[in-house]
Amino acid sequence: MVVACLATVGLVSACGSSSSSSAATHSPSSTTHFAKTKFLLHSGLAFGAFHRYIYEPFRAGEFKHPFLHKLTLIKAAVAALFVEHELRLAATDAKSSKILRTLFAPLTAVADKISSLKDSIKGGSVSSPDMSGLQSQLSSISKTASSKGQSIQNLIPSAGQLASGVG
C-alpha cells in the first residue's frame, strides 16, 4: 500500500515536471492559465478603480471643486494608468478563454479610450460625453461577461496597487 502511494506520488510529480518544461517552451501568447479567474480579477480591479477614482468624483463635480480639484485630478490620472493596465491584462485573459474571447476587442477599445482620457484628466478638461461613453462601454462589457456566466465585481485597489500600477 505504501509503495503504491509512493509510486503514485512519483508519477504525479513526474507529470508535473514534464508539463512545466513543455509550458516553458510555449510562447506567452498561446494560453493563460486560469484565464477566467484572472479576467475577473483584472476587470474587477479596473472597473472598481474607474468608478471610485474617476467616474464617481466626476459625477460629484469634484474635478471642478476649487479645494479638491488638484488632488482629485492626480488620483484620477493615477487611476487611469492603473485602469488602462488592468483592462489590457483582462483583454489578454479574455482572449485566452473560449467563453470570453468576444470581450477582447471591447476591452482593448476601452483601454485605448482610458489612455486618451488620461490626457484630458491631466489637462483638467474631461467631457461628460466621454465619461458617459466609458461608463456605458464598461456596463456593456459587464453585461456580456455576466451573460457568459462570469459576473464582474467592482474591486477597490489598494493605494499601493494604484501607485505601482499592478493589480
N, C-alpha and C positions, 0 to 999 in steps of 0.2 A: 504494500500500500504506500509506504513512504517513498519507495523507489519510483512508483508510478507518478506520485505528486511531483517529485524532483524532475522526472523526465518531462512532465507537462510544463513545469516552470521553465525548464531549459528550452523547450520548443517555443514557448511564448516569447522568451527573451531573444531567442534566435530570430524569430519572425520580426520582432521589434527592431533588431539591429539591421536586418536586410531592408526593411521598409524605410528606415532612417537614411540608409545610404542611397536608396533609389529616390527618396524625396529630395535629397541634396542635389541630384542630377537634374531635376525638373527646373524649368525656368520659373521665375517668380510670378509670371502672368498666367501659368497653367491653372492652378486652383488655389483657393483659400480654404484652409481647414476651418470648420465651424463658421462658414460664411454667413448663415442666417443669424447666428448669435452675435457675431461681430457687427453685422449690419445693424441689428437692433441697438447695440451699444453705441456705435458711432453716430447713427442717425438720431438716437435719443439725446446724446450729448449736444449734437449740432442744433437740434430743434429746441432743446432746453435753453441753451446759451442765446440763441436768436431771440426767443421770446423774453427771457429775463433781462438781457442786457441791451437789446436793440429795439424790438417791437413794442414792448410794454412802455419803456421810457419815452419812445417816440410818441405813442398814443397819449401818454400823460402830459406831453408838451415839455418834457424835461430837456430836450435838445435846445429849447429856446429860453429856458429859465435862466435868468442872469447869474444866479448864485451857483447853480449846479451845472451849468452849461459845459464848462471845460472838463470837469471830472466825468460827467456823463458821456461826453464825446470820446474821451480817452478810453473809458470802459467799453463803449460801443465799438470803437476801432479795434481794440484788442480782441473783443468777442468776435468781430467779423473775420479776423485772421483765423481764429480758432474754428469758427463755424465752417469757413471755406475748407480748412484742412480736414475736419471731420466728415464733411459731405463728400469730399474726394475719396476718403477711406471707405465710407459707406457705399459709394458708387462702385469701387473695386470689389467690395464684398458682394454687392448685388449682382455684378457681372459674373461672379463665380458660382452663383446659385441659379439653378434652372428655374426655380419658383420666382425669384426676384429679378431675373435678368432684364425684364422690361423697365425696371426703375433706373437702370444705368444712365440712359440719356437724360431723363428729367433731373436726376441728382446732379449730373455734370452741368446741366444748364443753370440750375440754381446756384451751384458753386461759382460759376462764372459771373452770375449777377451779383452775388455777395462780394466777389472780388471788385467789381466796379462800384458797388455801394460803399465799399471801404474808403474809396477816394472821396465820395460825396460826404461821408461822415467826417473825415478829416477836414474837409473844407467847410463843414457846417451847413451843407445845402442838401439835405435829404428831402426828397419829394414824397408826398402822400401816395401818388400812383405807384411809385417804385416800391414803397413799403407794402402797400396793399397787394401788389402783384406777387411779391415774395411770399407773403403770408398765404395767399391763395395757392401758389405752387406747392408750398410745404404741406398745406392741408390736402391737396390732391395726392401728393406722394404718400402721405399718411393713410388716406382712404384706400389707395391702391394696395399698399402693403397689408392693411387690415383685411381687405378682400382676399388676400392670398394667405391669410392665417398668421400674419406677422404684425402684431399691434405695437406701434412705436409709442413709447412712453417718454415724455419730456424728462430729461435728467439734467440736473443743475451741476455744471462742472465746478470743481474747487478753484480757488484763486490760483493755486499752483498749476493746475491743468491749463487754465486760461493763459497764464503768463508763459508757460512753456510751449503752448500750442499743441500739447499732446493729451489725448483722451484716455 
